[in-house]
């Protein structure tokens, strides 16, 4: 079996690809949300839609008449944003409770959505855990970043796959889309160390930044594997780097983030960060992006070649399937 060792961050940082440099220092965008098509009749889910680029994504989708589910953990916080966006757009997003750090909660969220809708045209896997303390893990004991960013989104997507493929069969054009938000940070690792995906001594020796980069590498691998398996059934699965954006020093108050936050006046905000995923997820040209990796702003780039290794894709897929096979249905009264 091929080994997927992860080298030091220092050595990896010396080998950023031309696409990586271009995504970190992008040219001005040639596309804007004003060019989005009318999305009336389209049903869309945005995970993590109550903050950052997710919020801007929901706002643009509402403004173009989509029916949008805002999938978030905290209903109180989400409702504040839903009310704000209703005032701004005249349309109201629908709250969907989703905690990606709990597999049972993921299952419950999918069941709730499926009880309400018969179609799903676009799924934006946008939410993410970034730079939490290394000691933080998911409900089932997975690394919080990999468990949330990769495993949680994978399970959510798999549960929604039947409605996605059904929608593709009955939709004009025969395509639906799943947009996986990754990061240029995936270039700073060369693979996935499966010994670090659940909590243990080796994982505890890693820095939270390295664990984050590994999860973003995993996002690209999963996006490519969904493409391999389901493109012939109308699923357009792609990954992207949204851009290097302002640091959220309130959400991540650690001193490194506070230090990096000094650069915020020079860095684009979430509205720019939402551009690439909105372009990929809504425009006619987006239906040709299956298996691609997009970069800011609204361009096709090139992910690190190791992410598109079919053997690694198969290995990660099998690992993910093993983790979800025994998830019990959530308990309900009655």
N, C-alpha and C positions, 0 to 999 in steps of 0.2 A: 504493500500500500504506500502510495506517495505520501511523503511528510509535508505538512503545511506549517513549517516553523515561522515564527514571527520575529524578525530581527529587531535590533534596537531602533528607537525613533530617530536617533541622531544619524545613523547610517541611511535610513530610509529617506530622511528629509533632503539628502543630497541628490536624490534621484527622482525628483518631481518631474512629471512628463510635461511636454510643451502644452498639452491640453490643460494640465493642472495649473500651470503658470497663467495660461489665458483665462482660466476660470477664477483665479484669485485676483487678476487685474483685467477685468473685462472691458471691452469698448462700450460706448454708450449704446443703449438698446435701439433697435430698429423697429421694434414692435411695441404696441401699448395695449392696455386693456380695452381701449376704445374700439379696437379691431375685433374684439370677441364677438362671436355670432350670438344671435338670440337663442337662449337655452330653454325657452318655454317647453314644458313637457319632459324635461330631463330631470332625473332624480340623482342627486349627488351626495356622497358622504365625505366630510372632511374631518379627519381625526385631529384632535388638538386645535379645533377651530376657534377657540375663544381667546387666543393670544397670538402675538407675533405675526408671522407670515400666514398662519392658519386663519387668523381673523381677517387679514386683508384678502385672502383667497375667498372666504365666505362672502365678504362684502361685494367683491366683484361678481361672484356667481349670482348673488341675489339681484344685483343691479342689472343683470342680463337675464332675469326671469327664471332661473333654475329653482327647483325645489331642493333645499339644502338641509341636510342633517348635520348639526354640529355635535360631533362625538367627543365628549369631554368627561372628566371625572367629577367636577364640582358643579352641581346644578345652579347654586346661588351665584357663583362667579360667571357662569355661562349665561345666565338669564340677564345679568347686567349688560353683557355684550350683545345679546339678542335684542334687547330693548334699544340699545344704542344704534345698532345697524338698521333696525326697523325705522327709526327716526330718519336715518340718513338715506335709506334706499326705498322706503315704503313697503318693504317685504320682510317677512319674518322667518328666520331660520327655526328649525325644530331641534330641540335638545334630545340627544341620545346619550344616556349614561354609559361611559366606556372607561374602564380602568385597565390599561394594557399590561399592568404589572400583576394581574390576577387572571389566570386562564378561565376560571369559572365566571368571572365578571365579563370577560371577552365573549364567552359563550352566551351569557345572558343578554349582552348588547346585540349580538347578531340575531338572537331569537326575537328580541323586541322589534328590531327593524323588520324582520321577515313577517312579523304579525301585522305590519302596517302597510307594506309595499309589495307589489308584484314585479317591479322593475328596478334596476340599478344601472345607471349608465356610466358613472365615473366614481371611482373610489380614490381619494387622495390619502395615502398613508403618510400623513404629515407630522403627527405628534412625535415627540422624542424626549428621552431623558438625556441630559448632557452634563457631564462633570459632577455627578453626585459624589458624596463620600464613598470610598471604596467599600466600606462596611455595609452600604445599602444594598439590599437584595429584594427580589420580587417575593410575592406571597409563597411561591413554591421553592424559593431558594436559589433562583438563577441570578446571575449578575444583573443588576438593575438595568443597565444600559442595553445589554444584549437581550435580556428578557423582555424589555419594553419595545425597543426599536426593531428587533428582528422577530423573536418568537411570538410576542403578542400580536404584532401586525400580520405575521404569517397565519396564525390561527384565525384571526378575524377575516382575512382574505379567503382562506379555505372554506370557512363557514358560509361566506357570501358567494362563493364560486358558482353554485347552482343557479342563483338568481342572475348573476352576471352573464353566464353563458346562455341562459334562457332569453335575457334581454338582447344579447347579440343576435340570436336567431330571429327575433321578431322586429328588429330595428332596421330602418333604412341604412344601408351601408354595411350592416352585419358586424359592427364593431362596438366593443365597450373598452373602457380603459382603467388600468390600475397604475397610479403614479406613486412610486416609492421615493420618498425624499431621503437622499443619502448626503454625502459631503465630500469635498475634495480631500478631507482627512483620511479617506480610505486609502489614499496613495502612500500614507506613512506606515502601513503594515503590508506584509506580503501574503497574508493568509489568515486562517482561523485556527487558533489553538483550542481544541475542543476540551482540554483540561481546565480551561478558565471560564467556561460558560456557566457552570454552577459554582457556588461558593466553595472555596477550599484554600489550602495554603499557597498554592501557586498563584491563584487569582489575587490573593491578598498582597502579593509582592508586586503586582502591577500598579502603575499609576492610573488614576481615573481617566486621564486623557488618552492613554493607550487603549484602555478598554472601550472608550468612545469610538476611537478610530476603527477598532476591530468591529464594532457593531455597524458602523457605516459601510465597511467592507462587506459585511454580511448582507446589508440592504441591497447592494448591487448584485451580489451572487443570487439572492432570492429573486430579484426582479428578472434576471436573465433566465433563471430556471423556470419561472412561471411562463416566460415567453416560449421556451423550448417545448414545454408540455401542452400549452393551450392556445398558441397563436393560430393553429389551424381551426380552432373553434370560435375565433373572433375576438380573443382577448389580446388587447394591446397592453403589454406590461413593459414599463420603462423605469429608469432611475435617473436622478439628477442631483446636481449641486446647486442650491438656490443662490449662493453668493456668500461672500464674507460680509456679515451684517453687524449692526450695532450689538454690543454685548449687554445682556440683561443683568445688570449688577444687583438688582433687587432680588431676582429669582436665584441668582448664583453669587452670593456675597463673599466668596472666598477671595483672598488677597490677589491671586493671579488674575481673576476676572476683573477685580476692581482696577488693577494696574492696566489690563488691556482696555478697560472701559475708558481710559484717558484718550484713546484713539477714536471714540465714538463720534466726535464732531467731523471726522474725516471719512466716516464709513456710511454707506447707504443704510436706510432703515428697512422695516419689513415690507413696505409697499413695493420696493424694488425686488425684495426677496421673493415675493409672490409671483413675479412676472413669468418666470420660466415654467413653473408648474401650471399656471393658468394657460399659457401658450400650448404646452404639451397636452393638457387635459381637455381643452375645449375647441381648438381650431381644427379645420379640415386636415391640415398637414400633420396634425398630431396623430392621425390614424396610421401614419407610416413610421411611427417611432418605436414600434415594438422591438425589444431587445437593445435599444439604444441607450446612451447615457448623455443627458443634456447638461449644458453649462450656461451660466448667465452671459448675456440675457437673451433667452429664447434662441439658443443655438444648440447644435449637436456637437458634442465633444467626443472624447475617447477615455473610457475608464481604464484603470490599470489592467493590463492584459490578464493577470492572474484571476481576476474576478469572473472571467468568462470561461474558466476551465470546466468543461462538462463533468469531469470526475469530481471536482470539488463541489460543484452544484448538486450532483447526485448524493454525495456524502452528507452535505448540509441538509438537503431535503429529507433524507432518511433519518437524520438526527432529530429534525423538527417533528417529523411524523411520530417518532418514538416518544417524544415529550407530550404530545397531545392525545395519544391513543386512549388513555385511561381517565380523561377529564370527565368528571361526573356532571350531570345536568344540575344547574343551580336549584337550590331548594325553594319551593314556593308554597305558600299557605294553601290548604284545601286540596 
